[in-house]
Amino acid sequence: MINILDKYKCCGCSACVQVCPKQCIAFNENEQGFRYPIVNKTYCIDCGLCEKVCPCINQNTPKVPKKVYAAINPNDEIRMTSSSGGIFSMLAEIIIDEGGVVFGARFDKNWEVIHDYTETKEGLAAFRGSKYVQSQIGNIFVKAKDFLKEGRKVLFSGTSCQIAGLKRYLRKEYTNLLTVDIVCHGVPSPLVWRDYVKKVKGARVISKVSTKYKNNSWRRYNYLILDANNVTLVNENSSSNQYHQAYLLNLSIRRSCFNCPSKDGKANSDITLGDCWGIERFFPEIDDDKGVSYVACNSHLGLCYIEQLDGKFFDISYNDCVTYNSCITESTKEPLDYNQFWSIYSKKGFPTLESFIPKNNFLNRIIKYFKKQ
């Protein structure tokens, strides 16, 4: 049975929870807000399925993409509400047109992040844009499998570990499944996000949240939060936003992200999407600061779907992309003050950064981070 003694060895994909035939694995949130599986040994039959589907225990070998592009969705409205170049939406629309189902991460009514699905193009809007918090996966792998068994085409998008978990959970290849993982810096704590939202809204009702508002700049994006009357509650650059600072400094992310089991092509996804940083050096003519996607075709199926898209695609070197976005292949580094941050957070809650990090030291760390980009 699955027994998580080392928090570095569980990515929270929940494949073990969903595959259990006796449904005796609970998925409980710990003191940092991350979910971990706990087995009820009374009902466990020692079938071993939970261990067989774990992407941390059963890691794939690294894989280099078959083809890599820098790409832009020609629809500026969609691109501006997307994380980078808006390619996910183009892929999803093809699946919808083929009568399929698209899975992705969205905000729920309480502005927590959950995984869900849509069968309409209108429903895709909720999946666009970075969320910067680990999504609650629920029983979404089960739902995806149900659609696949019905013969429906399915596009499943998520972090690399979620895709690896889904593939392990399914335990067979489906020709009607298209998997898309995102280049991930790490997944921040749902607890910290919950506390941040509570602090921002107070007694008010939130109507809009954008954690990558690009209207001013793709590179220097803002956090934008509006209330029910469209009054601005937050409109600040990500580099000065306290929630985002904790994320950038690797203080609020899950322990397993420091040794990601699914980076570097190990997710076995068909397509990988991310920010194509460094585009100004390779294709300055398309660098309008509205966002450009890194698109890696990892399988023949992925390449076939990308070749159907009517966007702006430019051949680019995989090594060049990795040079300017190391998160494609490298895990996030654990900061020396990680445990200290959580110790203080458990006592004081949000915000802790101002008292935790001396101002000058904090600014120096931010500067060093952006110099690496």
QUIDA-V157109 format. One line per field, one symbol per residue. psi: psi as a letter, one per 40 degrees, with the letter a starting at -180 (. if undefined). A space follows every 50 residues. Layout:
psi: ???
This chain:
psi: ihhgdheefhefdeddddehdefehigihaeeeihiihhhedehefdedd ddeheddgiiiihhidihihihhehdddddeidcefdddddddddddefa ihiahiiaeefihihaiieiddedddeiiidfihihdbfdddddddddde eihhhhiaidddddddddddeihheehhhhiihhdihihddddddddddd dbeihhdhhhegheddhddgiihhhiadefhhdhgiideehdddddddef deiiddeegheeifeedfidihiahgiededdgdeegefehhhhhhheid ddddddeehgahhhhihddddddegeeddiiihhidfddddddddddeah ieddddhiddddddddddddde.
